[in-house]
């Protein structure tokens, strides 16, 4: 095969892997793509550059997302500034796609921090009530294996913090894409940039909005976690606590309708009210969920208890006709079947954060950041 053609094909395959988030590192993406195409060793000279792969990723974003990929860029930049101000003690620098504008669906806000320990960073995030995970990741770069410390903050827009030793704060790294000094901005530099980029924006209002913006998925997680301590009548729920039951119902619904976010949310959240007001759990749950769910999800949760009466035939004729008038009637029956099926001892289910991540990824795939 012609070397230039092979190079283009590897770049295209690697870009697809990165766009679909099967890989996050350029090196791993290009090596996997090369192995798939060549089924053997590939000369380094035949591998595409990171810049070529990035261009292909952007082409995919333009093709599948159009201008919508830029809709949230302004919010993401002010969210970055808000986070950087919270972490000002660690000399934050904004880098990556949110700075350059090369965003796509699901892009992270990438920030570099400088500290000899990740613990004070974690303490700051905990004090702010933020949800995060710490990852120590081995990456092959420039022929050697390096270990990077990443802090992944789960927020409306996902944030990845990369922690470097404090003595690296003034070290200018080269971009693996352009080969030039990596583009980065301090808090003050970002403030000046945003003033020029968005002259109509009120910075204080934008920062307040970033602070008050609610991540509905974290809200769901906070409502679900107390269910682990809600014990149920073993006669009807031999599986145990209400959280395990909810995760079972979610799993069964996922098997039947893996891409229906509204139905899956109803399956996962139908019993969250049991952690608030057990006897009146439906009303309590709906009130707690508020406007974070759609009308369809609301309706399914509102009537999920009646689904049991539908399935066992004990519901009255008038009530049945009323429910049948809804276009979501068949989905209500499915939810009822999953609710009844989710009472098994020892069933394999996802963890809460895994279920939430599944729904978050599904929302992103549907164009909702």
N, C-alpha and C positions, 0 to 999 in steps of 0.2 A: 504494500500500500504506500502511496505517496506520503512522504513525511509531513508535509504541510496539511494534507487532508487528515492524517491520523491525529495531528496536533489539534485541529479544529474539533474532531469527533471527541477526543478526550476532554477538551474544554467544555463541550456541550454536555457530555455525560456528568462531569464533575459539577457543573453548574446546576444540573437537575438534582443531584444528590444534596447540594447545599440549599437550593431553593425549597426542596421538600423536607429539609431539616433532618435528613438521614445522616448527614455529616456537618460538622461546624468548623472544621479546620481545612484550609486549602490543601495542605500536603496530603492528608488522609483522603480527601475527596479525589484528588487527581490520581493518587496511586490506586485507589479502588476502581476508578473509571478505566485506568490503563490496564489493570488486570482483567477486567471484564471484556475489553475490546481485543486485547492482544493475547490473552491466556498465557502469559509468560512475562519474561523480563523485557523492560522497555528502556531504551537509551534515555538518559536524563535530558539530552538535547531535544528529544521528541516530545517532552512534556510541556504543556502550556504554562505560561506565567500566571501568577495570581491575578494580575491585571486583566488578562484575557478571560479568566474564569469569572471575575467580578463583572466584566462587561456582559458576559452571557447571562449571569444572574439578573442583572438589571434589565436585559432584554426580556427575560421570562416575566419579571415583575411588570414591565410595561404591557406585555401581551395579556397577562391574566388579570391584572389589577387596574391598568390604566392610570388615570390621574388620581384615582381614589387612594392610591398608596401614599399620596402626599397630604391627605386630608388631616391627618393627626400630627404632622411634623411640628407645627407650632406648639401644640400642647406638649409634645414630647420634649421639646427644647426647654420650655419653662419648667417641666417636671424635672429635667436634668439639673437646672439651676437650683431648684428647691432642694433636691437631694444633696447637691454639692455644698450648699450652705449649711445643711445639717452636719456634714462631714468636713467642715472647713479646717479642723485641726489636722487633717491628714493630707493637706495640700492637693485637693482633687483636681483632675484634668479631664475634661470631656474629650473623647476621641470618637472615631467611627462614623457610622452612617447618619446618626442624628445630627452630628456636627456638619458633615459634608452634604447632607441631603439625599444620599443614596439609600433611602429607606425602602422597605418592602413590608408586606404583611408579616407581622410578628417580629419585626426588628427589635433588638434590645437597645436600651440606652447604655452605652459603654463608657465607664468612668475608671480612670486609673487613680489609685490611692497610694500613699507612701507611708509605711509604718513597719517597724521591725517585728510587730506581732499583730495577728488578726484579732486578738481578744478585745482590745479597746474599741475597735471598729464594731465588733459584735455587741459590745456593751452599749454603745451609742445607739445602734439600731434597735436593740431591745428596749431601751429607755423611750424611744419614739414609738414603740408598739408596732414595729414593722416585722413582717414575716420574711424569713430568709433561710438559706441553706449555705453551708460552707463546703467548697469542693477543692480538693488538691488534685490537679490534673497534670498528667505527664504529656508533654508535647514535644515532638521532634522538630527542631528548628535549626537551620544552618548546620546540619549534620550531627547535632548532639541532642540528647534527651534532656529537657528541662522540666522542672516542676513549678507550675503556677498555682497560686492561691486565688480562687474566684469566690466571691460572695454573690449569690443569686437572690435578689430581692423580688418577692412576688407582690406586684402592685398592678395598678391599672395598665401601665406599660412596664414590661419586665425590665429590670435593671441588673446589669452585670458589673460588679466591681472587681477589678484586678488589683491585687495588693503586691507592691514592690517594696524592697528594703528602703528605709528612709534616705540612705545616701545615694539613691538613684533618682531623686526628685529632679535634679538638674541635668540628668543624662538624657540626651536626645536620641531616641531610637529611630531607625529607618523603617519606613513602611514596606511591608512585604509585597505591596501592590505597586506602588510608584517608584520604590527605590530611593525616594527622597526622605527628608526628615518628616516624621509622622506629624500630621496635623493634630493639634491639641489646644485647648483653651482653659485658662484658669477661670476662677469665678469672675474676676473683674473683666477679663477679656471677653467672656461670654456675655456679661451684662452689656458691654459696649456693642458687641455683635448683634444682640437682640434689639437694642435700641435702634440700630441702623436698619436691620432686616424688617422689623415690625414697628414703624414709627407711630402707628395708631394705637399701639398696645399700652395699657397701664400696667407697668411691671408689678406693682403691689397687688393689683387685682388678679393678675395672672398667677402669681405665686400663691395667693390665698386660694385660688381655684385649684391649683395643683395640690395644695395641702388638704383641701376638703373633698377632693374627688374620691368617690367611693369605688373600690374594686368589688363588684358584686360577688365575685367568686370567693374572695376572702370572707365576705359576709356569710356566704353559704357555709363555708368551712367552720366559722365560729358558731353557727347554729347547730351544725352536725356534731361537733365534738362532745358536747354535754350528754348526748344520747348514749354514750358508752356507759354511763352510770345510771341509766334508766332501765331498771329490771322490769320484765313483763311476766304476765301470768303464764307459767310453763304449760298449762293446758292448751293454750292457743298459740304460744310462742316457745316451743321447745328449744329453739336456736339460741335463746338468751336475750341479750340486751337490745335496745332499740336501734343502736348504731349498726350492729351486725345485721339485723333484719333489713335496715335501709340499704346497706351495701349489697345484700343479696337481691333485693328488688331491683336495684340499679343494674346489677349484673345480668339478671334475666331479661330486663328491658333492652339492655345493650345487645344481647344476642338476637333479639327479635327486630330491633330497629336502631342500628348503631349510629345513624346520622341524624336522628330526630332529636335535636337538643331540647326542645320544649317538653317532649315526652320523657326524656331521660332526666331532666330536672325534676319533673313531677314525681318520678320513681324514687329519686334520691332524697328529695326534700319533703315527701308527703307526711312524714311523722315528726318533723322538727319541733312542732308545737308540744310534743311530749316532754321536752326538756324545759318547757315554760309553764304549761298548765295542762297536766295529763288528762283530766276529765274532759276538757274542752280543747283538745289539741289541734283540731282542724282550724278553728277560728284563731287560736293563739298563733299557730304557724303562719297563717295567711297574713295576720297583722304584722308579724315580725319580718316577713319577706317583703311586704309592702310593694313598692313599684319596681323592685329588682327582677320581677318575673313578668312574663307576658300574660295577656288575658287567657290564652289557651292553657298555659301551665296552671294559672290560678284556678280555672274551671275544673281541671282534672284533679287537682288537690282538693278543691272544695267538695267534690262529689265522690272521692275515692272510697269512702265508707259505704256509699250506696251501691258501688260496684259489686260488693260482696253479696248484697241482697239481689242484685241482678243475676249473678252467677248461680245462686242457690234457689232462685225462683220465689223468694219470699217478699219481693217488692210489690207494692200495689200497682194496679193497672194504670191509674192516673199518673203516678210518679214515674212509671216506666215510659209512658208516652211523652212526658215532659223531657226526660233525658234523651229519648230517641230523636227529638227535634233538633238536637245539637249535631253539627257536622263532626264533632269529636266523640260521638257515641262509641264507635268501634275502638277508638284509642282508650276510652275509659274502661271498656271491657278488657283490653289487653293489660292495662295498669292493674285492674283487679286480679287478673290471673297471675301477674308477676307478684303482686302483694301476697296472694295466698301461697304462691310457690316459694316465696322467700322466707321459709320457716324451717330450713334444713339444718341439721347438726353437721358441722364439719365442712360446709360448702366453701370452696375457694373463692375469695372475693378480692377486689382491689383494696388498698389502703385508702383512707379518706383523701389524702393529698394526691394520690394517683387518680382517683375518680374525678377530683376537681381539675387536675391537669388535663384529663381526657376531655372534659367539657370545655375548658378554656381553649384547648387546641381546636376543638370542633367549632367554637365561635370564631376563632381566627380564620379557619378555613372558609367560613361563610362570609368573611369580609368584615367581621366585627372585632375591633381591637379592644 
